[in-house]
């Protein structure tokens, strides 16, 4: 009966766990291992059992990776051979540089029916345009364009007969045509050359047989000056530029009127600027600007400034309509050097006692030029005791200047001198310890500090110069804005250009 009961219990599963002890043990071990954390955080609970377990796992994995490392070796790649048909197709798709006859896109590739040429054919003519650069020369431009050296020299000689090569302005464009050459080792011959030599001249050169012939084409040019007027508005510079005045002319105009009035204080928005500039217009449409010929300013409907340039004794300056020139400040120093001794009492470097130093000293290299600080007449030029070689100049109005210790004198007694004229050279003559200039200023014969005065000079026109100046002024102011000349009297029409 017990055996029968056991069989019933086994049949119902009541004795299944105890029937297979190995299975139960394996299941218990798996559950135990599943609950173990083999990779704990080694930064926490240092020294505990599960920390040492994690350290063991870490070391085991490191040793396993080290012993299982097989190394790294490069992988060899071999180029897959292309079939001839594929190679020809790929070569037809290549984009090559233009110097190699570049092409792109699918096309017919070369095959066995194509035969290479022994000599590539050349273009019969080459047409090109070259531009003369800054610092470039006419001959180099031709040679750079492909003209032979000998032929370029002959062309330059022909062109120089019509215009000086140095007068060809940078930026000039040359239309060049080169012909066929007999051999590829020789330069191409020039077939034709054309360029604008000047505003009023165009040169064209063409080959006739074996020689070149040059044709000069004159271009009519109108030299009537251009007059531009307009209200100042918010900015005189911007308004004048908007009216078509070149930047250099506007700057010259501002410098001229700044010598008479204050540009920032005395010019108002409703004033009018009046500018006359040299202007040349060619019949082909080109134009070029020249120098500023007249600078005027109108305030309240009346001319406040009327300035005109004029040349007097080789010196070109601006004059008012009355014939009085602009004020010109004297030189700050009569020599290029630094001041080494000021005006006043000092111990003399040679005599050894204190006495009045009636001027200022400028240290400068031996032989440096000494300039007159203003216009005047030489009152004394020669050797004068401790001053050595000495020059004294009277400038009018009781003012005079003296220059001492020079090595050489370049003027004579009674000679008239201009501001900035060389009157001598720095030296060490007289009582001097080294090369320098002793400069003095006198007012009514008494020495004063040269730093306390600045010379102002004005040239005044008179006689025939004043008459010619006013005639020129009347002729220019007869121009209407835009360059149209108003009806002029015969006398005004015959007035020569400004000197």
C-alpha positions as CSV (number, residue, x, y, z in Angstrom):
1,X,0.0,0.0,0.0
2,X,2.9,2.4,0.8
3,X,4.4,1.8,-2.6
4,X,1.1,2.5,-4.2
5,X,0.7,5.8,-2.3
6,X,4.1,6.9,-3.3
7,X,3.4,6.3,-6.9
8,X,0.2,8.3,-6.6
9,X,2.0,11.3,-4.9
10,X,4.7,11.2,-7.6
11,X,2.0,11.1,-10.2
12,X,0.4,14.2,-8.7
13,X,3.8,16.0,-8.4
14,X,3.9,16.3,-4.7
15,X,7.3,14.7,-4.4
16,X,8.8,16.3,-7.6
17,X,11.3,18.8,-5.8
18,X,12.8,16.1,-3.7
19,X,12.8,13.6,-6.4
20,X,15.9,15.4,-8.2
21,X,18.3,17.0,-5.6
22,X,20.8,18.0,-8.3
23,X,18.3,20.1,-10.1
24,X,17.3,21.8,-6.9
25,X,20.9,22.6,-6.1
26,X,21.6,24.0,-9.5
27,X,18.5,26.2,-9.3
28,X,19.5,27.5,-5.9
29,X,23.1,28.3,-7.2
30,X,21.7,30.1,-10.2
31,X,19.4,32.2,-8.0
32,X,22.4,33.0,-5.7
33,X,24.7,34.0,-8.6
34,X,21.9,36.0,-10.1
35,X,21.6,38.1,-7.0
36,X,25.4,38.8,-6.9
37,X,26.5,42.2,-8.3
38,X,29.7,41.4,-10.2
39,X,30.3,45.0,-11.3
40,X,29.9,47.2,-8.3
41,X,30.9,50.8,-8.2
42,X,34.6,50.8,-7.1
43,X,34.3,54.4,-5.9
44,X,31.9,53.3,-3.0
45,X,32.2,51.0,-0.1
46,X,35.9,50.6,-0.5
47,X,37.3,47.5,1.3
48,X,34.0,45.6,1.6
49,X,33.4,42.1,0.3
50,X,31.4,43.2,-2.7
51,X,34.1,45.9,-3.5
52,X,36.8,43.2,-3.6
53,X,34.5,41.1,-5.8
54,X,34.3,44.0,-8.3
55,X,38.0,44.5,-8.2
56,X,38.5,40.9,-9.0
57,X,36.1,41.1,-11.9
58,X,38.0,44.2,-13.2
59,X,41.4,42.5,-13.0
60,X,40.1,39.3,-14.6
61,X,38.7,41.3,-17.6
62,X,42.0,43.2,-18.0
63,X,44.1,40.0,-18.0
64,X,41.7,38.4,-20.4
65,X,41.8,41.2,-22.8
66,X,45.7,41.3,-22.6
67,X,46.1,37.6,-23.3
68,X,43.5,37.6,-26.0
69,X,45.1,40.6,-27.9
70,X,46.0,39.6,-31.4
71,X,47.6,42.9,-32.5
72,X,46.9,45.2,-35.5
73,X,48.3,44.7,-38.9
74,X,47.5,46.9,-42.0
75,X,45.0,45.7,-44.4
76,X,46.4,45.5,-47.9
77,X,44.2,46.9,-50.6
78,X,44.8,46.1,-54.2
79,X,43.7,48.1,-57.2
80,X,41.0,46.4,-59.1
81,X,42.1,46.1,-62.7
82,X,39.9,48.0,-65.2
83,X,38.8,46.6,-68.5
84,X,40.0,48.6,-71.5
85,X,36.5,49.7,-72.3
86,X,35.9,50.9,-68.7
87,X,39.2,52.8,-68.8
88,X,38.3,54.6,-72.0
89,X,34.9,55.6,-70.6
90,X,36.5,56.9,-67.3
91,X,39.1,58.9,-69.2
92,X,36.4,60.6,-71.2
93,X,34.8,61.8,-68.0
94,X,38.0,63.4,-66.6
95,X,38.0,67.2,-66.0
96,X,41.5,68.4,-66.9
97,X,43.2,71.8,-66.6
98,X,42.7,74.2,-69.5
99,X,46.4,74.1,-70.2
100,X,46.0,70.4,-71.0
101,X,43.0,70.9,-73.2
102,X,40.5,70.4,-70.4
103,X,37.1,69.0,-71.1
104,X,34.2,67.7,-69.1
105,X,31.1,65.6,-69.8
106,X,30.7,62.3,-71.6
107,X,32.2,62.2,-75.0
108,X,33.7,59.8,-77.5
109,X,37.1,58.6,-76.2
110,X,40.1,58.1,-78.3
111,X,40.4,54.7,-80.0
112,X,42.6,52.9,-82.5
113,X,41.3,55.0,-85.4
114,X,42.8,58.2,-83.8
115,X,46.4,58.9,-84.9
116,X,48.5,61.5,-83.0
117,X,49.6,64.6,-85.0
118,X,53.3,65.3,-85.4
119,X,52.7,69.1,-85.1
120,X,49.6,70.7,-83.6
121,X,48.1,73.3,-85.8
122,X,48.2,77.0,-84.6
123,X,45.7,79.7,-84.7
124,X,46.4,82.0,-87.7
125,X,45.7,85.1,-85.7
126,X,45.7,86.0,-82.0
127,X,43.7,89.1,-80.9
128,X,44.3,90.4,-77.4
129,X,44.1,93.5,-75.3
130,X,46.9,94.6,-73.0
131,X,46.9,97.3,-70.3
132,X,49.9,99.4,-69.3
133,X,50.4,99.0,-65.6
134,X,51.9,101.4,-63.0
135,X,55.7,101.3,-63.4
136,X,55.5,99.2,-66.6
137,X,57.1,100.2,-69.9
138,X,55.8,100.1,-73.5
139,X,58.5,97.7,-74.7
140,X,57.9,95.3,-71.9
141,X,54.2,95.3,-72.6
142,X,54.8,94.3,-76.2
143,X,57.2,91.6,-75.3
144,X,54.8,90.2,-72.7
145,X,52.1,90.1,-75.3
146,X,54.2,87.9,-77.6
147,X,56.0,90.4,-79.8
148,X,59.7,89.7,-80.4
149,X,62.3,91.8,-78.7
150,X,63.7,93.3,-82.0
151,X,60.3,94.1,-83.4
152,X,59.2,95.6,-80.1
153,X,62.2,97.9,-80.1
154,X,61.4,99.1,-83.6
155,X,57.7,99.7,-82.7
156,X,58.8,101.7,-79.6
157,X,61.0,103.9,-81.8
158,X,58.1,104.6,-84.2
159,X,55.7,105.4,-81.4
160,X,58.3,107.7,-79.7
161,X,58.2,109.9,-82.8
162,X,54.6,110.8,-82.1
163,X,54.6,110.8,-78.3
164,X,57.2,110.3,-75.5
165,X,56.9,106.8,-74.2
166,X,57.0,108.1,-70.6
167,X,53.9,110.3,-71.3
168,X,51.7,107.2,-72.0
169,X,49.6,107.1,-68.9
170,X,49.2,103.9,-66.8
171,X,45.9,102.2,-67.6
172,X,46.1,102.8,-71.3
173,X,44.6,99.8,-73.3
174,X,46.3,98.4,-76.4
175,X,44.5,96.4,-79.0
176,X,47.0,94.0,-80.4
177,X,46.7,91.5,-83.3
178,X,49.5,88.9,-83.8
179,X,49.8,87.1,-87.2
180,X,51.0,83.6,-88.2
181,X,54.6,82.6,-87.7
182,X,56.7,80.5,-89.9
183,X,58.1,78.3,-87.1
184,X,56.9,77.6,-83.6
185,X,60.3,78.6,-82.2
186,X,59.9,82.2,-83.5
187,X,57.7,84.9,-82.0
188,X,54.6,85.9,-83.9
189,X,54.8,89.1,-86.1
190,X,52.7,92.1,-85.2
191,X,49.8,92.6,-87.6
192,X,48.2,95.6,-86.0
193,X,48.4,97.8,-82.9
194,X,46.0,100.6,-81.8
195,X,45.8,102.7,-78.7
196,X,44.8,106.1,-77.4
197,X,48.1,107.9,-76.9
198,X,46.6,111.1,-75.6
199,X,43.2,112.6,-75.2
200,X,43.7,114.3,-78.6
201,X,45.6,111.6,-80.4
202,X,45.1,107.9,-81.4
203,X,47.8,105.8,-82.9
204,X,47.1,102.9,-85.2
205,X,49.8,100.6,-86.6
206,X,49.3,98.0,-89.4
207,X,51.5,95.7,-91.4
208,X,51.8,96.5,-95.1
209,X,53.9,93.9,-96.8
210,X,57.0,93.2,-94.6
211,X,56.9,96.6,-92.9
212,X,54.7,98.4,-90.3
213,X,53.1,101.7,-91.1
214,X,51.8,104.1,-88.4
215,X,48.8,106.3,-88.7
216,X,48.2,109.3,-86.5
217,X,44.5,110.1,-85.9
218,X,43.9,113.6,-84.4
219,X,40.9,114.0,-82.1
220,X,39.3,117.3,-81.7
221,X,39.3,118.5,-78.0
222,X,37.6,121.4,-76.4
223,X,39.8,123.1,-73.8
224,X,37.1,125.4,-72.3
225,X,37.5,125.4,-68.5
226,X,34.5,124.0,-66.5
227,X,32.7,126.1,-63.9
228,X,30.7,124.4,-61.2
229,X,28.6,126.3,-58.7
230,X,26.2,125.1,-56.0
231,X,24.9,125.6,-52.5
232,X,27.0,124.3,-49.7
233,X,24.2,122.5,-47.8
234,X,25.1,120.2,-45.0
235,X,28.7,119.5,-46.3
236,X,30.7,121.5,-48.8
237,X,32.8,118.5,-49.7
238,X,29.9,116.1,-50.3
239,X,27.9,118.7,-52.2
240,X,30.9,119.5,-54.5
241,X,31.5,115.8,-55.1
242,X,27.9,115.3,-55.9
243,X,28.1,118.2,-58.4
244,X,30.9,116.3,-60.3
245,X,34.0,118.0,-58.8
246,X,36.9,115.5,-58.5
247,X,38.2,114.8,-55.0
248,X,41.6,116.3,-55.6
249,X,40.0,119.6,-56.8
250,X,37.7,119.8,-53.8
251,X,40.7,119.4,-51.5
252,X,42.6,122.1,-53.4
253,X,39.6,124.4,-53.1
254,X,39.3,123.8,-49.4
255,X,43.0,124.6,-48.9
256,X,42.8,127.8,-50.8
257,X,39.8,129.2,-49.0
258,X,41.1,128.0,-45.6
259,X,43.9,130.4,-46.0
260,X,41.4,133.3,-46.0
261,X,38.5,132.3,-43.8
262,X,37.6,129.6,-41.3
263,X,35.9,126.7,-43.2
264,X,34.1,125.4,-40.1
265,X,32.9,128.8,-38.7
266,X,32.5,131.2,-41.6
267,X,30.7,129.0,-44.2
268,X,26.9,128.6,-43.9
269,X,24.6,126.1,-45.6
270,X,23.0,128.8,-47.9
271,X,26.4,130.0,-49.2
272,X,27.5,129.0,-52.7
273,X,30.8,127.5,-53.8
274,X,32.2,128.7,-57.1
275,X,34.9,126.4,-58.7
276,X,36.5,126.7,-62.1
277,X,38.8,123.9,-63.1
278,X,40.8,123.1,-66.3
279,X,38.8,120.7,-68.3
280,X,39.3,119.0,-71.7
281,X,36.5,117.2,-73.6
282,X,37.3,115.1,-76.7
283,X,34.8,114.7,-79.6
284,X,34.7,110.9,-78.8
285,X,33.2,111.6,-75.4
286,X,36.2,111.2,-73.1
287,X,37.1,114.0,-70.7
288,X,39.9,114.8,-68.2
289,X,40.3,117.4,-65.4
290,X,43.3,119.6,-64.8
291,X,44.3,122.1,-62.1
292,X,42.0,124.3,-60.0
293,X,41.9,127.7,-61.8
294,X,39.5,129.7,-59.6
295,X,38.2,129.4,-56.1
296,X,35.2,131.6,-55.1
297,X,32.7,131.8,-52.3
298,X,29.3,133.7,-52.5
299,X,27.6,134.8,-49.4
300,X,24.2,136.6,-49.4
301,X,24.3,137.0,-53.2
302,X,27.7,138.8,-53.1
303,X,31.2,137.3,-53.8
304,X,33.1,137.1,-50.5
305,X,36.2,135.3,-52.0
306,X,37.6,135.4,-55.5
307,X,40.9,133.6,-55.6
308,X,43.1,133.1,-58.7
309,X,46.6,131.5,-58.9
310,X,49.4,133.6,-60.4
311,X,53.1,133.2,-60.8
312,X,55.4,136.0,-59.5
313,X,59.2,135.6,-59.8
314,X,58.9,131.9,-60.4
315,X,56.7,131.4,-57.3
316,X,53.1,130.4,-58.0
317,X,50.6,131.4,-55.3
318,X,47.0,132.4,-54.9
319,X,45.9,136.0,-55.0
320,X,42.7,137.8,-54.1
321,X,40.8,139.8,-56.7
322,X,42.5,142.9,-55.4
323,X,45.9,141.5,-56.3
324,X,47.0,140.7,-52.7
325,X,48.4,137.3,-52.2
326,X,47.7,134.8,-49.4
327,X,49.4,135.1,-46.1
328,X,52.3,132.7,-45.8
329,X,53.7,131.7,-42.4
330,X,57.5,131.8,-42.0
331,X,59.5,128.7,-41.3
332,X,59.4,127.3,-37.8
333,X,63.2,126.8,-37.8
334,X,65.9,128.1,-40.2
335,X,67.6,124.7,-40.2
336,X,66.6,121.1,-39.9
337,X,67.7,120.2,-36.4
338,X,66.8,120.3,-32.7
339,X,67.1,123.3,-30.4
340,X,70.1,122.8,-28.1
341,X,70.2,126.2,-26.2
342,X,67.3,128.6,-25.5
343,X,67.1,132.4,-25.4
344,X,68.1,134.0,-22.1
345,X,70.9,134.1,-19.5
346,X,73.3,131.2,-19.5
347,X,76.9,130.2,-18.7
348,X,79.0,130.6,-21.9
349,X,80.5,127.2,-22.8
350,X,83.9,128.7,-23.8
351,X,84.2,132.0,-21.9
352,X,83.0,130.4,-18.6
353,X,80.9,133.2,-17.2
354,X,77.1,133.9,-17.2
355,X,75.9,136.3,-19.9
356,X,72.9,136.9,-22.1
357,X,72.3,134.4,-24.9
358,X,70.6,136.7,-27.5
359,X,69.3,133.9,-29.7
360,X,68.6,130.1,-29.8
361,X,71.0,127.4,-31.0
362,X,70.0,124.5,-33.3
363,X,72.2,121.4,-33.4
364,X,72.6,120.1,-36.9
365,X,75.2,118.1,-38.9
366,X,78.1,120.0,-40.5
367,X,77.2,121.4,-43.9
368,X,73.4,121.3,-43.4
369,X,71.6,124.1,-45.4
370,X,70.5,127.2,-43.5
371,X,67.3,128.9,-44.8
372,X,65.9,132.4,-44.6
373,X,62.8,132.4,-42.4
374,X,61.1,135.1,-44.5
375,X,61.6,137.4,-47.5
376,X,64.0,140.2,-47.0
377,X,67.3,142.0,-47.9
378,X,70.8,140.9,-46.7
379,X,72.1,143.6,-44.5
380,X,75.4,141.9,-43.6
381,X,77.2,138.8,-44.9
382,X,80.8,138.0,-43.7
383,X,82.9,137.2,-40.7
384,X,81.9,138.9,-37.4
385,X,84.0,138.1,-34.3
386,X,82.5,135.4,-32.1
387,X,79.6,134.8,-34.5
388,X,82.0,133.5,-37.1
389,X,80.6,133.6,-40.6
390,X,77.4,135.6,-40.0
391,X,74.4,136.7,-42.1
392,X,71.9,139.4,-41.1
393,X,68.6,139.9,-43.0
394,X,66.2,142.9,-42.7
395,X,62.6,141.8,-43.3
396,X,60.8,145.2,-43.0
397,X,58.6,146.6,-40.2
398,X,61.6,146.8,-37.9
399,X,62.2,143.0,-37.9
400,X,65.5,141.4,-38.7
401,X,67.2,138.0,-38.3
402,X,70.8,136.8,-37.8
403,X,72.5,133.5,-38.5
404,X,75.9,132.7,-37.1
405,X,78.7,130.1,-36.9
406,X,78.2,129.0,-40.5
407,X,80.8,127.1,-42.4
408,X,80.0,128.9,-45.7
409,X,77.8,131.8,-46.8
410,X,75.7,131.5,-49.9
411,X,74.4,135.2,-50.2
412,X,76.0,138.6,-50.6
413,X,75.4,142.0,-49.0
414,X,72.4,143.8,-50.5
415,X,71.0,140.7,-52.1
416,X,67.2,140.1,-51.9
417,X,66.2,136.7,-50.6
418,X,63.0,134.7,-50.5
419,X,61.5,132.7,-47.7
420,X,63.1,129.3,-47.7
421,X,66.1,130.3,-49.8
422,X,69.5,128.8,-48.8
423,X,71.7,131.5,-47.3
424,X,74.5,129.4,-45.9
425,X,75.6,126.1,-44.4
426,X,76.0,124.9,-40.8
427,X,79.5,125.1,-39.4
428,X,81.5,125.8,-36.2
429,X,83.2,129.1,-37.0
430,X,83.8,131.8,-34.3
431,X,83.4,130.9,-30.6
432,X,81.7,127.5,-31.0
433,X,82.2,124.1,-29.4
434,X,80.7,122.2,-32.4
435,X,78.7,122.4,-35.5
436,X,75.4,124.3,-34.9
437,X,73.5,127.4,-36.0
438,X,73.0,130.5,-33.8
439,X,69.7,132.1,-34.8
440,X,68.7,135.6,-33.6
441,X,65.6,137.8,-34.1
442,X,65.7,141.6,-33.8
443,X,62.8,144.0,-33.3
444,X,63.9,147.6,-33.9
445,X,67.5,146.6,-33.4
446,X,66.9,144.9,-30.0
447,X,67.2,141.1,-29.7
448,X,64.0,139.3,-28.8
449,X,63.1,135.6,-28.3
450,X,62.8,134.1,-31.8
451,X,60.1,131.7,-30.5
452,X,57.8,134.7,-29.7
453,X,57.3,135.7,-33.3
454,X,56.1,134.1,-36.6
455,X,56.6,135.8,-39.9
456,X,53.7,136.4,-42.3
457,X,54.3,137.5,-45.9
458,X,52.0,138.7,-48.6
459,X,52.9,139.4,-52.2
460,X,51.1,142.3,-53.9
461,X,50.6,142.6,-57.7
462,X,51.1,145.9,-59.3
463,X,51.5,147.5,-62.8
464,X,51.3,145.2,-65.8
465,X,51.1,142.1,-63.6
466,X,48.0,143.4,-61.8
467,X,46.4,144.3,-65.2
468,X,47.1,140.9,-66.7
469,X,45.8,139.2,-63.5
470,X,42.5,141.1,-63.5
471,X,42.0,140.4,-67.2
472,X,42.5,136.7,-66.6
473,X,40.1,136.8,-63.6
474,X,37.4,138.6,-65.8
475,X,37.8,136.0,-68.5
476,X,37.3,133.1,-66.1
477,X,34.4,134.6,-64.3
478,X,32.7,135.2,-67.6
479,X,32.2,131.4,-67.9
480,X,28.7,130.2,-67.1
481,X,28.3,127.1,-64.9
482,X,28.7,124.1,-67.1
483,X,31.6,125.6,-69.2
484,X,29.6,127.8,-71.6
485,X,31.5,131.0,-72.2
486,X,29.6,134.3,-72.0
487,X,30.1,137.0,-74.6
488,X,33.5,138.5,-73.9
489,X,35.1,141.7,-75.0
490,X,38.0,141.5,-77.5
491,X,40.5,142.5,-74.8
492,X,39.3,139.7,-72.5
493,X,39.5,137.2,-75.3
494,X,43.1,138.0,-76.1
495,X,44.3,137.5,-72.5
496,X,47.0,134.8,-72.2
497,X,46.7,131.9,-69.8
498,X,47.7,132.3,-66.1
499,X,51.4,132.4,-65.6
